[in-house]
Amino acid sequence: MAQGKHIVVCGGGIVGLSCAYYLAREGHRVTLIERDAEGHDTCAGGSAGYVSPSHVIPLAAPGMVMLGLKWMMSPRSPFYIKPRLDADLLRWGWLFWRSCTQQNIDRSAPILRDLCLESRKLFVELAAGAGNDFQLEQQGLLNLCKTQEKLDHESHGLAHLANELGVEAQVLDAKATAALDPGVKMDVLGSVYFPIDCHITPRRFVATLSAMLKQQRVEFRFNSPVTGWRTSGGRIAAVQTALGEIEADEFILAGGSWSPGMMQGLGVRLPMQAGKGYSLTLENPRILPKRPHIFTEARVAVTPMGKTLRFGGTMEISGINRDVRPERVQQIIEQVPRYFPEFTPADFAGVKPWHGLRPVSPDGMPYVGRFRNHSNLIAACGHAMLGVTLGPITGLLTADIIAERKPTVALETLNPNRFG
Ligand SMILES: Cc1cc2nc3c(=O)[nH]c(=O)nc-3n(C[C@H](O)[C@H](O)[C@H](O)COP(=O)(O)OP(=O)(O)OC[C@H]3O[C@@H](n4cnc5c(N)ncnc54)[C@H](O)[C@@H]3O)c2cc1C
């Protein structure tokens, strides 16, 4: 096993932190460089916190293009692409359209299953080691459906595929659904229940991991944005940051939605778009469901985190910006009483919406692997809606790659060079 290398991880979100953890655990000297200050919020921070093996269908699936076009006409829809004359967006859109096929599902679903299940195991291990500081709850996930049409669609589509892949999915009627979370009144026709899914409090997870890295003597360099690279003979010699240059043996690109921009000057195009999502957290909810739920038609995720309750959703492809679109936030709020009639929009008065940028690849699969033209640069980005779930396994995979051992999960579909 190759040990004792100096490795620079670029980006301190959940993926970068996870990479640093598994690399340091193998005896490497790790430096983590982060653009923002210590304690900065990450995309995981306000996420729904699901660790979800049930998510075996990639975002790029048949029907998504038509659904996206339909939803684009409605300002309150869960999915929105802001039309822009931008070469990267046009190329991404074309690759997304090409990926929305049954073949993409057939190829990607077993890999997503393996990635999610392996990562779930790692979360259980990490929770055991950290006294479950980050509130890993093994309560499953219920995809709630209000209409028979949606329940049939879910049971013939996602539930069927999940069961075929060995991820248990139970199709439940309204009574059986209510029995799983009797504390909350639900106006639904039924649900699909995934007992293996679990959830965490993601800000706590990031804090726990950061503390573990300090114990492992990982060197943190905050306020150090990557500004460029020094290359030599097909390898990266050093990464340049606002605070100076750092030489190392290996470099991990874990910049989330900023990863393509971080590679400027390297002549590599990594198709990716930022997919903005919003969440609202009720500190004192009038009712606290026991389990996480997805409002399936509305695509809103609901997660109990400690005593708080979080609602999250929307996928807004509008570039890298911090703009908050009130109509999209309102769309989340308005859905809540439709599924949970005891809640009212007034429950959200004064709650500040949080937003984060998901790094979305065109085929819905992350990028993990070495770049063809820069042999010591490893991609760890593009996790879209699964970056929390897949953080730990991505970290372990980067350690597998550097150790040159058989990867814990097959890497072919994650190849960062797959779009040329
Ligand atoms: C509303 C919402 C709900 C979600 N729910 C879930 C869920 O339930 N389960 C799940 O699995 N996933 C979920 N996700 C997705 C998940 O949050 C993301 O996929 C994941 O957090 C991405 O992590 P990352 O480390 O790749 O990116 P980030 O967290 O964005 O980290 C990238 C880091 O790179 C740093 N950086 C940027 N530029 C530079 C530079 N030039 N130099 C140095 N550093 C730089 C940034 O400051 C940042 O810290 C959700 C996302 C949203 C928005």
The ligand as an SDF file (V2000), in Angstrom:
LIG
                    3D

 53 58  0  0  0  0  0  0  0  0999 V2000
  -31.9830   21.6960   -0.1470 C   0  0  0  0  0  0  0  0  0  0  0  0
  -30.9710   20.5910   -0.2660 C   0  0  0  0  0  0  0  0  0  0  0  0
  -31.2380   19.3490    0.3080 C   0  0  0  0  0  0  0  0  0  0  0  0
  -30.3170   18.3070    0.1890 C   0  0  0  0  0  0  0  0  0  0  0  0
  -30.5810   17.1250    0.8130 N   0  0  0  0  0  0  0  0  0  0  0  0
  -29.7110   16.0940    0.7020 C   0  0  0  0  0  0  0  0  0  0  0  0
  -29.9640   14.8660    1.3640 C   0  0  0  0  0  0  0  0  0  0  0  0
  -30.9490   14.7250    2.0840 O   0  0  0  0  0  0  0  0  0  0  0  0
  -29.0800   13.8460    1.2050 N   0  0  0  0  0  0  0  0  0  0  0  0
  -27.9770   13.9670    0.4050 C   0  0  0  0  0  0  0  0  0  0  0  0
  -27.2620   12.9870    0.2460 O   0  0  0  0  0  0  0  0  0  0  0  0
  -27.6860   15.1370   -0.2020 N   0  0  0  0  0  0  0  0  0  0  0  0
  -28.5270   16.2030   -0.0710 C   0  0  0  0  0  0  0  0  0  0  0  0
  -28.2560   17.3890   -0.6950 N   0  0  0  0  0  0  0  0  0  0  0  0
  -27.0730   17.4920   -1.5480 C   0  0  0  0  0  0  0  0  0  0  0  0
  -25.8080   17.6990   -0.7420 C   0  0  0  0  0  0  0  0  0  0  0  0
  -26.0380   18.6940    0.2370 O   0  0  0  0  0  0  0  0  0  0  0  0
  -24.6520   18.1080   -1.6650 C   0  0  0  0  0  0  0  0  0  0  0  0
  -24.5260   17.1870   -2.7190 O   0  0  0  0  0  0  0  0  0  0  0  0
  -23.3310   18.1280   -0.8960 C   0  0  0  0  0  0  0  0  0  0  0  0
  -23.4470   18.8840    0.2750 O   0  0  0  0  0  0  0  0  0  0  0  0
  -22.2030   18.6730   -1.7710 C   0  0  0  0  0  0  0  0  0  0  0  0
  -21.0400   18.6400   -0.9880 O   0  0  0  0  0  0  0  0  0  0  0  0
  -19.6390   19.0940   -1.5680 P   0  0  0  0  0  0  0  0  0  0  0  0
  -18.6450   18.9260   -0.4970 O   0  0  0  0  0  0  0  0  0  0  0  0
  -19.4000   18.4290   -2.8780 O   0  0  0  0  0  0  0  0  0  0  0  0
  -19.8610   20.6520   -1.9320 O   0  0  0  0  0  0  0  0  0  0  0  0
  -19.8620   21.9650   -0.9940 P   0  0  0  0  0  0  0  0  0  0  0  0
  -20.4880   21.7340    0.2980 O   0  0  0  0  0  0  0  0  0  0  0  0
  -20.3850   23.0570   -1.8520 O   0  0  0  0  0  0  0  0  0  0  0  0
  -18.3220   22.1970   -0.7030 O   0  0  0  0  0  0  0  0  0  0  0  0
  -17.4520   22.7720   -1.6350 C   0  0  0  0  0  0  0  0  0  0  0  0
  -16.4480   23.5880   -0.8560 C   0  0  0  0  0  0  0  0  0  0  0  0
  -15.4780   24.1160   -1.7610 O   0  0  0  0  0  0  0  0  0  0  0  0
  -15.1670   25.4260   -1.3220 C   0  0  0  0  0  0  0  0  0  0  0  0
  -14.6000   26.1930   -2.4490 N   0  0  0  0  0  0  0  0  0  0  0  0
  -15.2450   26.7400   -3.4960 C   0  0  0  0  0  0  0  0  0  0  0  0
  -14.3790   27.3520   -4.3190 N   0  0  0  0  0  0  0  0  0  0  0  0
  -13.1500   27.1780   -3.7660 C   0  0  0  0  0  0  0  0  0  0  0  0
  -11.8330   27.5880   -4.1550 C   0  0  0  0  0  0  0  0  0  0  0  0
  -11.6010   28.2920   -5.2750 N   0  0  0  0  0  0  0  0  0  0  0  0
  -10.8080   27.2270   -3.3600 N   0  0  0  0  0  0  0  0  0  0  0  0
  -10.9970   26.5080   -2.2130 C   0  0  0  0  0  0  0  0  0  0  0  0
  -12.2180   26.1090   -1.8010 N   0  0  0  0  0  0  0  0  0  0  0  0
  -13.2750   26.4330   -2.5760 C   0  0  0  0  0  0  0  0  0  0  0  0
  -16.5040   25.9920   -0.8650 C   0  0  0  0  0  0  0  0  0  0  0  0
  -16.3310   27.1150   -0.0180 O   0  0  0  0  0  0  0  0  0  0  0  0
  -17.0980   24.7850   -0.1620 C   0  0  0  0  0  0  0  0  0  0  0  0
  -16.7660   24.7570    1.2070 O   0  0  0  0  0  0  0  0  0  0  0  0
  -29.1210   18.4760   -0.5490 C   0  0  0  0  0  0  0  0  0  0  0  0
  -28.8300   19.7310   -1.0930 C   0  0  0  0  0  0  0  0  0  0  0  0
  -29.7360   20.7920   -0.9520 C   0  0  0  0  0  0  0  0  0  0  0  0
  -29.3890   22.1260   -1.5320 C   0  0  0  0  0  0  0  0  0  0  0  0
  1  2  1  0
  2  3  1  0
  2 52  2  0
  3  4  2  0
  4  5  1  0
  4 50  1  0
  5  6  2  0
  6  7  1  0
  6 13  1  0
  7  8  2  0
  7  9  1  0
  9 10  1  0
 10 11  2  0
 10 12  1  0
 12 13  2  0
 13 14  1  0
 14 15  1  0
 14 50  1  0
 15 16  1  0
 16 17  1  0
 16 18  1  0
 18 19  1  0
 18 20  1  0
 20 21  1  0
 20 22  1  0
 22 23  1  0
 23 24  1  0
 24 25  2  0
 24 26  1  0
 24 27  1  0
 27 28  1  0
 28 29  2  0
 28 30  1  0
 28 31  1  0
 31 32  1  0
 32 33  1  0
 33 34  1  0
 33 48  1  0
 34 35  1  0
 35 36  1  0
 35 46  1  0
 36 37  1  0
 36 45  1  0
 37 38  2  0
 38 39  1  0
 39 40  1  0
 39 45  2  0
 40 41  1  0
 40 42  2  0
 42 43  1  0
 43 44  2  0
 44 45  1  0
 46 47  1  0
 46 48  1  0
 48 49  1  0
 50 51  2  0
 51 52  1  0
 52 53  1  0
M  END
$$$$
